[in-house]
Amino acid sequence: MNLLSKRMDSVEVVRKKSRRVKGLKWAELRPQGPFPGKRNSSARACVKRGNAYETKVGRFLKRQLSEGALVGELTLKQWILFTDENGIGWAQPDAYLITGQRILLIEAKLTQTDTATPQLLALYLPLLRHIFVDVPIVCLQVCRNLRYVPKKFVESPQELLANPGPGVYTWHYRGE
């Protein structure tokens, strides 16, 4: 065993958990978030690639709306200010589409991840349910790279809107 592998074995991988809403008191849409101006340009390359993919997904959804393949009002990177038992918090879903019947809540990930499920179900979903009362919400993880075959897979956002169900669905969008 060389020094590098020994060192890597001793490193514990710490993943940042997304906040979970507990005892939501109020939530509201905000035009700006807690960080005014541009984000840190020294972000790691993997974060930049993830942000670029998120932008690509947003452009695709806008194009689908303009072509009539999707119908509704698309909101990208909307900040939400809220208070729960943990105090004041901020959240920013990647996208959501408000149609006549429901809301499609979208989280874009460059690589499929299990962290998207609690992020969608325990953070964004309760907030949007509080803001958009009595409107059904369906959750979709959009990813470029699949790590495994998802249990709930859809070929397009339209498929999920036509056949909604509980839980988080995965759409493998490679980008165009």
N, C-alpha and C positions, 0 to 999 in steps of 0.2 A: 504494500500500500504506500503510495507516494504521499508527500506532504499535502498536495492540493486535494486529493480525494479524502484524506483524513480530515482536513479542514472543512470540506464540504459536508462530510458526514456529521460533523458537530454543529452545523448551522441548522437552526430550526426555522422552517418556513412559516412566516407569520403573514396571514392574509387579513386584510382589513375587512371587517364585517360591515355590511350596510346597516344603517340604523333601522330599527323596527318600531313602528308606531304602536304605542301602548297607552290606552286611555286617552284617545284624541279629544282635545277640548275645542279646538277650532283650526281651520285651515283656509287659506285664501291664495288666489293666483296673484303673482307680483310681476310687474314689468321688468324689474331688475333683481339680481341676486345679491348676496352678501359681499361679493367680490367685484367692485367696480373696475371698469377697464378691461384690458386684455389679460388673459391668463399667462402664466409663466411660460416664456418661450423656450426655456431650458428643459422642458419636459423630456422624459426618456423617449427614445425612438418608438418603443412598443406602444406608448400612450399616444404618440402622434399618429401612428398607423391606425389605432383604434378610433381616434377622432376623425381621421380621414374616411374610414369606413362608415362611421355614423353619418357623416355629411353625404356620402354616396347614397346611403339608404334614404335619407331625407330628400335628395334630388329625385331619386326613383319614384318615391311616393308622390311628390309634387307633379312629376311627369304623368303618372297614372291618373291623377286628378284632372289635369289639363286635357288628357285624352279621353276622359269619361270612363276609364276602366274602374276607377274608384269614385265614389260620390260622398261628399262630406266636407267638413272643415278640419284641415290638418294644422296641428300646433306642434312646433319643434322647440325643444329645449326651454320649456316654460318653467319658470321658477315658482315654487310653492313655499310659502311661509306657514308654519304651523306650530301649535303648542300641544304637548301631550305630557304624560307623567314624567318624562325625562327632561322637560323644559322646552325652550324654543328650538326649533329645528328648521332646516331648509332642505328641500329636495328638488331635483330637476329631472323629470322623466325625459328620455330621448325624444319621444314623439307620442302623440295620441291623435286619433282620428275620430271626430264626432260625426256619426251618421244619423239618419232619422230614427233608427231603432236602438243603437248601442254605441259604446265607445270602444275603440280598438286601442289598447295600451301597448306601446312598442318599446322594447329595450334592445338596442343594437350592440352586439359583441363581435369583435373580430374573430375570436375563437369561442366556440360553444363552451359555456361554463355553468356549473351548478349554482353559482352565486347569483345568477339572474333570477332564479325562482323566488328566493326570499326577498330580493330587491323589488320584484314586481308585486308579489302577494302580500308582503308585510310592511312595505313602505309606500309605494306609489298607489296601489289599489285602494287602501283605506282612505288616503288623501283625496283621490278623485271621487270615491263614493261619497265622501262628506261634501265635496263641492258640487258634484252633479248628482243630486239626490234622485233616487228611483230610476236611474238610467243603468241598464245592464252594462257591465264592462267585461271584455275578454282580453286576455293577456297573451302577448306574442314575443318570443325571443327571436331576433333575426341574427343569424351568424354566417360568416364567410367560411370558416373552417369548422367542420364537424369533428368531434372527438369520439362520438359514439352514435348509434342509431337512437334517436329520441322516441319515447313512447307515444308522444302526441306530436305528429309531424303533419305539416300542411305544405302544399305546393305554392301557395300564394296567400296574401292577406285576404283576398276575395273569398277563398275557400273557407277561411275561418269565420268571416262575416256571414257567409251563407249557412254554415253549420257550426254555430257557436257552442262552446261547452266550458265547463269549469277547468281550472288549472292553467298551466302555462304550455302553450304550443310552441313548436320550433319551426321556423322557416329558413331553409338554407338558400340564402341569396348570395350568389357569387359576385354580383356587381356587373354592370353593363357599361 
